Amino acid sequence: MKWFKRIVATVAVLTVLLIIGVGGLFAWLNAGSLDVPNLSANAPFASQVFDQSYATTIDESREVMARMRSAWQAPAVSIAVAIDGEIIWAEALGYADIESLTPATLESRFAIGSVSKSISATAAASLWEEGTLDLDADIHDYVPDYPELPYPLTTRQLLSHQGGIRHYQLAMIPPVFSESGLNEAFPTTRDALQLFKDDPLLFEPDTDFAYSTFGYTLASAAMEGASGVGFLDLLQQRVFDPAGMTNTAADLRDAPAANRVSDYIWLRLVDGVLPAPETDSSYKWAGGGLVSTPTDLVRFGNALLSGDLVPEETRTVMFTPRTTADGEINPQYYGLGWRIGGLYYPRESESILTMINHGGTAIGGTAIILILPESGIVVAMTANVTPPGGSGPLRSAAADIARLFLDQMSATTD
């Protein structure tokens, strides 16, 4: 029985150490937490209404924003809405920084996380449309020093997460414990490839689906190789300038963009929010390294719908979910840089409107852009907090607001 007693004693000791460790972690987290002021307030800190005919709908939408902010303990939530290429409303509610009580403005720039993928895929589609980048060429045509792989791998597969490149792994980076919290500078896109280039593919390309920010890093290296232009310059030339996105840029650690908000993390077991740890996005410009404003993001959506960025035929390819080798649509209905979903409308009906969308979660920021091509509505929302569960609730809030505008548009045409 001695062996049994030793096992029991060992388990007991490990349990006590675990309890002490977890308790110490939460004590440490709570010690650094900050209260978010005025969570119950719904008065905007900055607002611009461009079409007063939507004033009632905007008031109802503002209530959705306020509930979202309170539920997430978000220091700031910001939104912009456009219809048929015209911005109808833009608003910021809350604080860009809660320690200094700096109010958020319409120019406040938020980390947009994986919404960066939609922007990057649009730049790739522009290169493809003009013949500079072959989406179906092997990646080694453009990144010849990338390690040999057992199968061909293409930019199209990378942009649709069907290439088999891995995503973030666990890492000892509290409180996120993920490679998404890396704070290491990479001078070039090629340098960033060292993080994953020697790891095996998860599967033969196009036989499965695995969401991967690192896949976008490799795609951006291919874009550089095909064009001979640095990736951030490509974004400026191919997307930011033609779309009029004057407040969108790389999230530079050592030279933060003007009007950059402070970032926070909300954990359910911690009172208030935690200041987000410092990170460096140079390994993921393409997949999650940009800052922007909702106004710029709806300008991006407008430019896509108008054909100012890519022709309609190319946009259709981006907005079409890809299939895997077995002929099945991938599980996220992912095209090239976009998820293709649906919005039930009217409410309580079986009618579904196409909803092109992408969410983003960064360390301390969350974003969503959704496009309803049939009605010309574009909604973008941002928050300077990372909540549990990612961007899904923000997508739901944006969809609810889109429905409110659809209600008014439907009432007007009846």
C-alpha positions in Angstrom: 0.0 0.0 0.0 3.0 2.3 0.3 3.0 3.0 -3.4 -0.7 4.0 -3.2 0.0 6.4 -0.4 2.9 7.9 -2.3 0.6 8.4 -5.3 -2.0 10.0 -3.1 0.5 12.3 -1.5 2.0 13.3 -4.8 -1.4 14.1 -6.2 -2.3 16.1 -3.1 1.0 18.1 -3.4 0.4 18.8 -7.1 -3.1 19.9 -6.4 -2.1 22.3 -3.7 0.6 23.7 -6.0 -1.9 24.1 -8.8 -4.3 25.9 -6.5 -1.6 28.2 -5.2 -0.4 28.9 -8.8 -3.9 29.6 -10.2 -4.7 31.7 -7.1 -1.4 33.6 -7.5 -2.1 34.2 -11.2 -5.5 35.7 -10.6 -4.2 37.8 -7.7 -1.5 39.1 -10.0 -4.1 39.8 -12.7 -6.5 41.5 -10.4 -3.7 43.7 -9.0 -3.1 45.1 -12.4 -6.7 45.5 -13.5 -8.4 48.9 -14.2 -12.0 49.9 -13.9 -13.8 51.1 -17.0 -15.6 54.3 -16.3 -19.1 55.3 -17.4 -20.0 51.9 -18.8 -23.7 52.6 -18.4 -23.5 55.8 -20.4 -24.6 55.8 -24.0 -23.9 59.4 -24.9 -21.4 59.5 -27.8 -18.0 61.1 -27.2 -17.8 61.8 -31.0 -20.5 61.5 -33.6 -21.1 62.6 -37.1 -24.5 62.0 -38.9 -24.2 62.6 -42.6 -27.9 61.8 -43.4 -30.4 63.1 -40.9 -33.2 61.0 -42.4 -31.7 58.0 -40.5 -31.7 59.8 -37.1 -34.2 57.4 -35.4 -32.3 54.3 -36.7 -29.1 55.8 -35.5 -30.5 56.3 -32.0 -31.6 52.7 -32.0 -28.2 51.6 -33.2 -26.5 53.6 -30.5 -28.3 51.6 -27.9 -26.9 48.4 -29.5 -23.4 50.0 -29.2 -23.9 50.9 -25.6 -25.1 47.4 -24.6 -22.0 46.0 -26.4 -19.7 48.3 -24.6 -21.2 47.5 -21.2 -21.3 43.7 -21.8 -17.6 43.6 -22.8 -16.4 46.3 -20.4 -15.0 47.9 -23.5 -13.2 51.2 -22.9 -14.3 52.3 -26.4 -16.5 51.1 -29.2 -16.6 52.8 -32.5 -18.8 52.3 -35.6 -19.4 53.6 -39.2 -22.2 52.7 -41.5 -22.4 53.3 -45.3 -25.2 52.8 -47.8 -24.8 52.7 -51.6 -21.2 54.1 -51.3 -22.1 57.0 -48.9 -21.2 57.1 -45.3 -24.4 57.7 -43.3 -23.1 57.8 -39.7 -19.8 57.5 -37.7 -19.5 57.4 -33.9 -17.1 56.7 -31.1 -18.3 55.9 -27.6 -16.0 55.7 -24.6 -12.3 56.2 -24.0 -9.2 55.8 -26.1 -7.3 55.5 -22.9 -9.0 55.0 -19.5 -6.1 56.0 -17.3 -5.9 59.5 -18.8 -9.6 59.5 -19.6 -8.7 60.4 -23.2 -12.0 60.3 -25.2 -12.2 58.2 -28.4 -12.8 60.2 -31.6 -13.7 59.3 -35.1 -10.0 59.4 -35.9 -9.0 56.9 -33.1 -7.2 54.0 -34.6 -7.9 50.5 -33.3 -6.0 47.2 -33.8 -8.2 45.4 -36.4 -6.6 41.9 -36.1 -7.7 39.5 -38.8 -9.7 42.1 -40.7 -6.2 42.8 -42.1 -6.6 39.5 -44.0 -9.4 41.0 -46.1 -7.3 44.0 -47.0 -4.3 41.8 -47.8 -6.3 39.4 -50.0 -7.7 42.4 -51.9 -4.1 43.5 -52.7 -3.3 40.0 -53.8 -6.4 39.9 -56.0 -5.3 43.2 -57.6 -1.9 41.8 -58.5 -3.6 38.7 -59.9 -6.1 40.6 -61.9 -3.3 42.5 -63.7 -1.2 39.4 -64.2 1.6 40.2 -61.8 0.8 37.3 -59.4 -0.4 33.9 -60.4 -2.5 32.7 -57.5 -2.1 29.1 -58.7 1.7 29.1 -59.1 3.7 27.2 -56.6 4.8 29.4 -53.8 8.5 28.7 -54.6 8.1 30.6 -57.8 8.0 33.8 -55.7 9.7 32.7 -52.5 12.5 30.4 -53.9 14.3 30.0 -50.6 11.3 28.7 -48.7 12.0 25.1 -47.6 10.9 22.4 -50.0 7.5 20.8 -49.4 6.1 17.4 -50.2 3.3 19.0 -52.2 2.8 22.1 -54.4 1.5 25.1 -52.4 -0.2 28.1 -53.9 -1.1 31.6 -52.9 -4.8 30.9 -53.5 -4.6 28.0 -51.0 -2.9 30.3 -48.5 -5.5 33.0 -48.9 -8.3 30.6 -48.3 -6.6 28.7 -45.4 -6.4 25.5 -47.3 -2.7 25.4 -47.6 -1.9 23.5 -44.4 0.3 26.1 -42.8 -0.1 26.1 -39.0 -1.6 28.8 -36.9 -0.5 30.2 -33.5 0.8 27.7 -30.9 0.7 27.9 -27.2 3.5 30.2 -25.7 4.5 31.3 -22.2 3.2 34.9 -22.8 0.7 35.7 -20.0 -2.1 36.5 -20.0 -2.7 35.3 -23.6 -0.4 32.2 -23.6 -0.2 32.2 -27.4 2.2 33.2 -30.1 -0.3 35.9 -31.0 1.3 37.8 -28.1 4.8 37.8 -29.6 6.9 40.9 -29.0 9.8 40.2 -31.3 10.7 42.5 -34.2 11.2 41.0 -37.7 12.9 43.4 -40.1 11.4 41.9 -43.2 8.6 39.6 -44.2 11.2 36.9 -45.2 12.6 37.1 -41.7 9.2 36.4 -40.2 9.0 33.1 -42.1 11.5 31.6 -39.7 8.7 31.2 -37.1 7.0 28.4 -39.1 9.0 27.6 -42.2 10.5 24.3 -40.8 7.2 23.0 -39.5 5.4 20.3 -41.5 2.2 21.0 -43.3 -0.9 20.0 -41.4 -2.3 18.3 -44.5 -1.9 18.2 -48.3 -3.0 21.6 -49.6 -6.7 21.8 -50.6 -7.6 18.5 -48.8 -8.7 20.3 -45.6 -9.1 23.7 -44.0 -7.1 25.2 -41.1 -7.3 28.9 -40.3 -3.8 30.4 -40.3 -2.4 33.8 -39.8 1.1 32.5 -40.7 -0.3 31.4 -44.0 -1.0 35.0 -44.8 2.6 35.9 -43.8 3.8 33.5 -46.5 1.2 34.9 -48.9 2.6 38.4 -48.3 6.1 37.1 -49.1 4.8 35.7 -52.4 3.2 39.1 -53.2 6.5 40.8 -52.6 8.4 38.3 -54.7 5.9 38.7 -57.6 5.8 42.5 -57.6 9.2 43.5 -56.3 7.5 45.9 -53.9 7.5 45.7 -50.1 4.3 44.4 -48.7 3.3 47.6 -46.7 3.9 49.7 -49.8 1.8 47.3 -51.8 -1.1 47.8 -49.4 -0.7 51.6 -49.6 -0.7 51.5 -53.4 -3.3 48.8 -54.0 -5.8 49.4 -51.3 -5.3 52.4 -49.0 -4.8 55.1 -51.6 -7.5 54.1 -54.1 -10.0 53.5 -51.3 -9.2 56.8 -49.5 -8.2 55.0 -46.3 -6.2 57.8 -44.7 -6.2 56.3 -41.2 -5.1 52.8 -41.9 -1.5 51.7 -41.4 0.8 49.0 -40.0 0.7 48.7 -36.2 4.3 49.7 -35.5 5.4 49.0 -32.0 8.2 51.6 -31.9 6.4 54.3 -33.9 2.7 54.0 -33.0 0.3 55.6 -35.5 -1.3 58.9 -34.6 -4.4 58.6 -32.5 -3.7 55.0 -31.7 -5.9 53.8 -28.8 -4.6 52.0 -25.8 -5.4 48.2 -25.8 -7.0 46.2 -23.0 -8.0 42.6 -22.2 -11.2 41.6 -20.5 -11.2 38.3 -18.6 -14.4 37.2 -16.9 -12.7 36.2 -13.7 -10.9 39.5 -13.3 -12.5 42.7 -12.1 -12.2 45.4 -14.8 -9.8 45.2 -17.7 -6.1 44.6 -18.0 -3.7 46.7 -20.0 -2.7 44.6 -23.0 0.9 43.4 -23.0 3.2 45.1 -25.6 3.3 43.1 -28.8 5.1 43.5 -32.2 3.1 42.8 -35.3 5.9 42.7 -37.8 5.5 38.9 -38.2 1.8 39.2 -39.2 1.3 42.5 -41.1 -0.9 40.6 -43.7 -2.9 38.5 -41.3 -3.4 40.7 -38.3 -1.0 43.6 -38.0 -3.0 46.7 -39.1 -4.7 49.6 -37.3 -7.7 51.4 -38.8 -10.9 53.2 -38.0 -14.5 52.1 -38.8 -14.8 55.0 -41.2 -11.8 53.7 -43.2 -13.1 50.2 -43.1 -16.4 51.2 -44.6 -14.5 53.2 -47.3 -12.7 49.9 -48.0 -16.1 48.1 -48.3 -17.5 50.8 -50.5 -14.4 50.7 -52.8 -14.8 46.9 -53.2 -18.5 47.2 -54.1 -17.9 50.1 -56.6 -15.1 48.2 -58.4 -12.5 50.8 -57.5 -10.1 48.1 -56.1 -10.7 45.1 -58.3 -13.2 44.4 -61.1 -16.5 42.7 -60.3 -15.3 39.3 -61.7 -12.3 39.3 -59.4 -14.4 40.4 -56.5 -16.8 37.5 -57.2 -13.9 35.1 -56.9 -12.9 36.6 -53.5 -16.6 36.4 -52.3 -17.1 32.8 -53.3 -16.4 30.1 -50.7 -13.7 27.6 -51.9 -14.2 23.9 -51.9 -11.7 21.3 -50.7 -10.5 18.4 -52.9 -13.6 16.3 -52.0 -15.9 18.9 -53.5 -17.2 20.2 -50.2 -17.3 23.9 -49.3 -14.8 24.5 -46.5 -16.3 24.7 -43.0 -16.0 28.5 -42.6 -17.4 29.2 -46.1 -14.2 31.1 -46.7 -13.3 32.6 -50.0 -10.1 34.7 -50.5 -9.8 36.8 -47.4 -13.6 36.8 -46.7 -16.2 34.7 -45.0 -19.4 34.3 -46.9 -22.3 34.2 -44.6 -25.9 35.0 -44.4 -28.2 37.4 -42.5 -31.8 36.3 -41.8 -34.0 39.2 -43.0 -36.8 40.0 -42.4 -36.5 38.8 -38.8 -38.1 35.5 -37.9 -38.1 34.6 -41.6 -36.3 32.0 -43.6 -35.1 34.6 -46.1 -31.3 35.0 -46.1 -29.3 38.0 -47.4 -25.7 37.4 -48.4 -23.4 38.8 -45.8 -19.7 39.1 -46.7 -17.7 39.6 -43.5 -14.5 39.2 -41.5 -13.8 39.6 -37.8 -10.5 40.4 -36.1 -9.1 39.8 -32.7 -5.8 41.3 -31.7 -4.1 41.5 -28.3 -6.3 44.3 -27.0 -8.5 45.0 -29.9 -11.5 43.6 -31.8 -13.0 44.5 -35.1 -15.6 43.5 -37.7 -16.5 44.5 -41.2 -19.7 43.2 -42.9 -21.0 43.9 -46.4 -24.5 43.3 -47.6 -24.0 43.5 -51.4 -27.7 43.3 -52.3 -28.5 46.4 -50.3 -25.2 48.2 -50.5 -24.9 48.4 -46.7 -21.4 48.3 -45.1 -21.0 48.3 -41.3 -17.7 48.3 -39.5 -17.2 48.3 -35.7 -14.1 48.3 -33.5 -13.3 48.1 -29.8 -10.1 48.5 -27.8 -10.6 45.3 -25.8 -10.0 41.6 -26.4 -13.0 39.7 -24.8 -13.3 35.9 -24.3 -14.8 34.3 -27.4 -13.3 36.5 -30.1 -15.2 38.8 -32.5 -18.4 36.8 -32.7 -20.5 39.1 -30.4 -19.2 42.1 -32.3 -20.3 40.5 -35.5 -23.8 39.9 -34.0 -24.0 43.5 -32.9 -23.0 44.8 -36.4 -25.6 42.5 -37.9 -28.3 43.8 -35.6 -27.5 47.3 -36.6 -27.5 46.4 -40.3 -31.0 45.0 -39.7 -32.1 48.3 -38.2 -31.0 50.1 -41.3 -32.6 47.5 -43.6 -35.9 48.1 -41.7 -35.8 51.8 -42.5 -34.8 51.2 -46.1 -37.7 48.6 -46.5 -40.2 51.0 -44.9 -39.1 53.8 -47.3 -39.7 51.6 -50.4 -43.0 50.1 -49.2 
